[in-house]
Amino acid sequence: MPKPMDPASRYDRTLTPLTRVVDAVPAEVWDAPSPCAGWSAADVLQHLIDTQRDFMLKAGAEMPDPAPVVARGPADAWRTHAEATARNLADPRIGEAPHETPFGTSTVGAVLNDFYGFDMIVHRWDIARAAGLDARLTEAELEQIDTLAQGWGDQLYAEGICAPAVEVGPEATHEARVLARFGRDAR
């Protein structure tokens, strides 16, 4: 049986395509509306930074104050945050530390890579859509987020998680069907 990936490697697998999109967003487009109602592309990225940072701080990680880099732009703020998160996940005292969830005991690394990884994949699509970039997700990513969402049940639609599902027709692509479950119209 293959050895599971360590938390930092798992994070990098989700981080790399997101960072590629973040780096491709033109500076003047960060204020564009995203598929997340009321949020710009910059708001979506700031949400990723804030929620991951809060989680990592509660787990005992040392995370940088994002305020000094925000003025340099969203991409710099993201890179600074992502580097610190990856560095913390590589430390077994953080990445492999136990963490209690509504679904039982897990680890900080697993929670970050599952719950927050889900967020990174879906919000990568949101940012790319807002910027007019290629937003397609891979079949593996679609399977990953769909499987995770199945395990969360109705908690997926709790306040602040996902908007209600949108209807799509039988002709919709696999990607459109999966994203519709998360309140996004990918048609």
C-alpha positions in Angstrom: 0.0 0.0 0.0 1.5 3.4 -0.9 2.4 5.7 1.9 0.1 8.7 2.3 1.5 12.1 1.4 2.8 14.2 4.2 0.7 17.3 5.0 3.0 19.8 3.3 3.1 17.8 0.1 -0.6 17.5 0.1 -0.9 21.2 0.6 1.5 21.9 -2.2 -0.6 19.8 -4.6 -3.6 22.1 -4.1 -1.5 25.2 -3.6 0.4 25.1 -6.9 -2.6 25.4 -9.3 -4.2 28.1 -7.1 -1.0 30.1 -7.0 -0.7 29.8 -10.8 -4.1 31.4 -11.1 -3.4 34.1 -8.4 -0.2 35.1 -10.3 -2.1 35.3 -13.6 -4.7 37.8 -12.3 -4.0 41.3 -13.7 -3.8 43.9 -10.9 -6.7 45.8 -12.3 -9.0 42.7 -12.2 -8.8 42.0 -8.5 -11.8 44.2 -7.8 -13.9 42.2 -10.4 -17.0 40.5 -9.0 -16.6 36.8 -8.3 -19.2 34.0 -8.4 -19.4 34.4 -4.6 -22.2 36.9 -4.2 -20.9 40.3 -2.9 -17.3 39.3 -3.1 -14.6 40.5 -5.5 -11.7 38.2 -6.6 -9.6 40.0 -3.9 -12.2 39.3 -1.3 -12.2 35.6 -2.2 -8.4 35.4 -1.8 -8.5 37.4 1.4 -11.0 34.9 2.7 -8.6 32.0 2.0 -5.8 33.8 3.8 -7.9 34.8 6.8 -9.6 31.4 7.4 -6.4 29.4 6.9 -4.4 31.8 9.1 -7.0 31.7 11.9 -7.0 27.9 11.8 -3.2 27.6 11.8 -2.9 30.1 14.7 -5.4 28.1 16.7 -3.3 25.0 16.0 -0.2 26.7 17.5 1.5 27.7 14.2 3.4 30.9 13.8 1.9 32.9 11.0 2.9 36.3 9.6 0.7 39.3 10.1 -0.8 39.8 6.6 -1.2 43.6 6.9 2.3 44.6 5.8 2.1 42.6 2.5 -1.5 43.4 1.6 -0.4 46.8 0.2 1.9 45.0 -2.2 -1.1 43.3 -3.7 -3.1 40.1 -3.4 -0.6 37.9 -5.1 2.2 38.9 -2.7 -0.1 38.5 0.3 -1.0 35.0 -0.9 2.6 33.9 -1.5 3.6 35.1 2.0 0.7 33.3 3.6 1.1 30.1 1.6 4.9 29.9 2.3 4.2 30.2 6.1 1.4 27.6 5.9 3.6 25.1 4.0 6.5 25.6 6.4 4.2 25.0 9.4 2.6 21.9 7.8 6.1 20.5 7.3 6.7 20.6 11.0 5.2 17.4 12.4 4.4 19.2 15.7 1.9 21.2 13.7 1.0 19.1 10.6 0.5 15.9 12.5 -1.0 17.4 15.7 -4.4 16.0 16.6 -7.4 18.2 15.9 -11.0 17.6 17.0 -13.7 18.1 14.3 -17.4 17.6 14.2 -16.7 14.3 12.5 -14.2 13.0 15.0 -10.4 13.3 15.7 -8.2 14.2 12.8 -4.9 16.1 12.4 -4.2 19.7 11.7 -2.7 18.7 8.3 -5.7 16.6 7.3 -8.2 19.3 8.2 -6.2 21.9 6.4 -5.9 19.7 3.3 -9.4 18.4 3.3 -11.7 21.3 4.5 -9.4 24.2 3.5 -8.1 22.3 0.5 -11.7 22.0 -0.7 -12.0 25.8 -0.3 -8.8 26.4 -2.2 -10.0 24.3 -5.2 -13.5 25.9 -5.3 -12.2 29.4 -4.8 -9.5 28.9 -7.4 -12.4 28.4 -9.8 -14.1 31.6 -8.4 -11.0 33.7 -8.8 -10.3 32.4 -12.3 -13.9 33.0 -13.4 -13.8 36.6 -12.0 -10.5 37.3 -13.9 -11.7 35.7 -17.1 -9.0 33.0 -16.9 -9.2 29.3 -17.6 -11.2 28.0 -14.6 -11.4 24.3 -15.4 -10.9 21.8 -12.6 -9.3 18.4 -13.2 -11.4 15.3 -12.9 -9.3 14.4 -9.8 -10.1 17.7 -8.2 -13.8 17.3 -9.0 -13.8 13.9 -7.5 -12.0 15.1 -4.4 -14.4 18.0 -3.7 -17.5 16.0 -4.5 -16.4 13.2 -2.2 -15.6 15.6 0.6 -19.0 17.3 0.2 -20.8 14.0 0.4 -19.2 13.4 3.7 -20.3 16.8 5.1 -24.0 16.3 4.2 -26.2 19.3 5.0 -23.4 21.0 6.9 -22.1 22.0 3.5 -24.9 24.6 3.4 -24.4 26.0 6.8 -23.9 29.8 7.1 -20.7 30.8 5.4 -19.9 27.5 3.7 -21.7 27.1 0.4 -24.7 28.8 -1.2 -27.6 26.5 -2.0 -27.2 24.3 -5.0 -28.2 25.6 -8.4 -30.1 23.6 -10.9 -28.4 22.4 -14.1 -29.8 20.5 -17.0 -29.0 16.9 -18.0 -26.7 18.3 -20.7 -24.4 19.9 -18.1 -20.8 18.8 -17.9 -19.4 16.9 -14.9 -17.7 20.1 -13.7 -20.9 22.1 -14.0 -22.9 19.5 -12.0 -20.3 19.3 -9.2 -19.9 23.1 -9.0 -23.7 23.6 -9.1 -23.8 21.6 -5.9 -21.7 24.4 -4.3 -24.0 27.1 -5.6 -22.0 28.0 -8.7 -23.2 28.2 -12.2 -20.4 26.9 -14.4 -22.3 27.0 -17.7 
